[in-house]
Amino acid sequence: MARLVSFSTEGTIFDGAAPRPVRPAALGEPAPAALLAFEAVRKAGYEKGVQALAPFDLQVARGESVALLGPAGAGKSVVIDLVAGFLQPDDGRLLLGGEKLARQAAWRRDIGLVSGAPDLFPDMTVLDNAAFSLEARGVGRAEREDRAAAMLERWGVPPGLGARRPSELSLARQMRVAFARALVHGPAVLLLDDPLRALDGEERDSLAADLGRLRSELGLTVLHATRDAGLAFGLSDRVAVLDGGRVRQLGTPQALYDSPADPVVAALTGPCNRLPGSVVSLDGEACHVRLDCGLEAMGMAVAGPQGGPVAGGRCTLVIRPEQVAVAPLSPEEMGEDAVPARLVEARFAGDHLRLRLALGEGGELVAHRPPGLLLPPIGTEASIAWDLHAARVYQG
Ligand SMILES: Nc1ncnc2c1ncn2[C@@H]1O[C@H](COP(=O)(O)OP(=O)(O)OP(=O)(O)O)[C@@H](O)[C@H]1O
C-alpha cells in the first residue's frame, strides 16, 4: 500500500517513511491555557445560504500571536469583529480569559483594536487620542497623560507631537498613534484588522518591525487579520489560513510553507506552480504524474482532506518556484526525472531571477533562480528538475 506524506490541519507532520524530528513549536500545537477561544463559532453571511464563518475553532494562548491569513472575503474581519463585539455569533462560544464574550458589551471588552485606517478623533489632540481608553476607564488626567505619552514614545511618536491634531501627522504617524491608543490600557488581546494595508515601503517595514519588537517587549497576545503571507509569517507564532469562512490549515509559518494542506493553502502562503495532471503510478510516496501538458514528472503523494492521489485519478502537482532548478542541458544530461522546458522570459527581481518556462503542449512554470546564473538563451530548449520531496502531489 502506498505510504503517503500526510498532514493534519494543525500543521503536524506525519511522514510514514522517515519520521523527522520536529521541534514541539514546529508542530503548531495550541499552547496550553488559551486566553482567547473560539468554539464552533458560526456566523451567517449577508447572502442567503452563505456562511461568513463556518464552524470556526481557534485557541490563542496568552502571549501568542496568531495571524488570520486569507484572500478578500475569507472571513477575517468577521472573526475580528466578533471578538471586538461589533458582531454577535449565531452559534458556538467565544471565550476571553474563560469568560463568555457574548455577555459583554463591546466597550467593556478587554481588547485593543487597530484597523486599516487610524480612525483617530479629529478634534482631539494626539495625546488625548492616545489617552482615550484610559479616560473612558476613569483614570485621572495626570496619570493618563503620563501613560499615553509613554505609550506614544514606545510607538515612535515624539513627545513634541502630543499637542497636535491627527490631521497634522502623516498617515504612518497616525497609525502609530492608533497602536498607542489601542494598547495604552494594557488590553488582554490586541486585534489587528490589516492595519498595515494602507502603508508601503519603508513606513510599512518600520511599523511592522516595531510591532514585532513591541509584541515581545509588552508580551502582547495578538490576533492579526491580513492578506499578506509575508506579514503573517513575520509577525506570528501560528497562522490560520482562512478561505470561505473556514480554516483550511493552522500551523507555524514554516509548517504551512513547507507542508501546505492543499494547493489553495500553497498558493495563499507563497508563490507556487500548480500543474494539473493524472497519476500514472505510486511507488510508496513517490508519485509518477502525467501532466496535462503531456510531460511526465515526479512528486511526493500528499494525503489531503479528501485523501491522497490514486493511480489513474486526477491530481495537482505543486512546486515552489525556488525549488525548480533550470539548466541549459538536455533532460538526459541534467539527470533522472529532469523535464524538458523552454525558457520564455527572464526578469530581474532583485534577489532572484524570475524565469518563465514553457512545458510541453500549453504548460507553463515559473522558477526563481539566483541572479548571475548561467541560463539557456530565451527560446531555446532547456531542462528543469526538482528534489522529489519538494514537489507535492494532491488529489484532484
Ligand atoms: N456583519 C456581517 N454579517 C454577515 N456577513 C458578513 C458581515 N460582514 C461581512 N460579511 C460577509 O462575510 C464574508 C467575509 O467577509 P470579511 O469582511 O470578513 O472578509 P475578509 O476576509 O476580512 O476580507 P478583506 O480582506 O477584503 O477584508 C463576506 O462574504 C461578507 O459579505
The ligand as a Tripos MOL2 file, in Angstrom:
@<TRIPOS>MOLECULE
LIG
   31    33     1     0     0
SMALL
NO_CHARGES

@<TRIPOS>ATOM
      1 N1        -21.6840   41.7900    9.5630 N.pl3     1 LIG1
      2 C1        -21.7310   40.7680    8.7210 C.ar      1 LIG1
      3 N2        -22.7410   39.9010    8.7800 N.ar      1 LIG1
      4 C2        -22.8080   38.8830    7.9160 C.ar      1 LIG1
      5 N3        -21.9100   38.6540    6.9370 N.ar      1 LIG1
      6 C3        -20.8740   39.4860    6.8430 C.ar      1 LIG1
      7 C4        -20.7120   40.5840    7.7250 C.ar      1 LIG1
      8 N4        -19.5990   41.2360    7.3730 N.ar      1 LIG1
      9 C5        -19.0800   40.5730    6.3160 C.ar      1 LIG1
     10 N5        -19.8600   39.5410    5.9950 N.ar      1 LIG1
     11 C6        -19.6410   38.5740    4.9130 C.3       1 LIG1
     12 O1        -18.6590   37.6710    5.3720 O.3       1 LIG1
     13 C7        -17.7840   37.3020    4.3350 C.3       1 LIG1
     14 C8        -16.3680   37.5760    4.7700 C.3       1 LIG1
     15 O2        -16.1670   38.9820    4.8650 O.3       1 LIG1
     16 P1        -14.9450   39.6120    5.6080 P.3       1 LIG1
     17 O3        -15.1280   41.0880    5.5540 O.co2     1 LIG1
     18 O4        -14.7720   39.0030    6.9480 O.co2     1 LIG1
     19 O5        -13.7490   39.1570    4.6620 O.3       1 LIG1
     20 P2        -12.1990   39.4550    4.8700 P.3       1 LIG1
     21 O6        -11.5100   38.1440    4.8780 O.co2     1 LIG1
     22 O7        -11.9710   40.3460    6.0400 O.co2     1 LIG1
     23 O8        -11.8520   40.2110    3.5160 O.3       1 LIG1
     24 P3        -10.9440   41.5360    3.2830 P.3       1 LIG1
     25 O9         -9.5190   41.0470    3.2490 O.co2     1 LIG1
     26 O10       -11.4160   42.0320    1.9600 O.co2     1 LIG1
     27 O11       -11.2100   42.4970    4.4060 O.co2     1 LIG1
     28 C9        -18.2050   38.0690    3.0980 C.3       1 LIG1
     29 O12       -18.9900   37.2110    2.3170 O.3       1 LIG1
     30 C10       -19.0190   39.2050    3.6760 C.3       1 LIG1
     31 O13       -20.0510   39.6170    2.7810 O.3       1 LIG1
@<TRIPOS>BOND
     1     1     2 1
     2     2     3 ar
     3     2     7 ar
     4     3     4 ar
     5     4     5 ar
     6     5     6 ar
     7     6     7 ar
     8     6    10 ar
     9     7     8 ar
    10     8     9 ar
    11     9    10 ar
    12    10    11 1
    13    11    12 1
    14    11    30 1
    15    12    13 1
    16    13    14 1
    17    13    28 1
    18    14    15 1
    19    15    16 1
    20    16    17 2
    21    16    18 1
    22    16    19 1
    23    19    20 1
    24    20    21 2
    25    20    22 1
    26    20    23 1
    27    23    24 1
    28    24    25 2
    29    24    26 1
    30    24    27 1
    31    28    29 1
    32    28    30 1
    33    30    31 1
@<TRIPOS>SUBSTRUCTURE
     1 LIG1         1 GROUP 0 **** ****
